[in-house]
Amino acid sequence: MTPDQFKAWRKHMKLSQPAAAGLLGISVPSIQLYERGSRHEDGRAVVIPKAIELACAALALGIRDYEGPQAG
């Protein structure tokens, strides 16, 4: 997931940065970092973790919690 894709996901979901941070369980500065794509200090590129990418996909599908496979 690229920074542009991450920001497009947040806007598509109509989430503010604080709301997205709350749903993803991360800080607002992390949201800002992922959207910017690089660190202020030295310009190093930031990789959005696969777990965040998958969480974005789950939230887009309306999945808010996962309780594991269903017995049966």
Protein Blocks (a to p, Z undefined) as FASTA:
>chain_A
ZZklmmmmmmmnopafklmmmmnopafklmmmmmnopafklopacdddfklmmmmmmmmn
opabdebjaeZZ
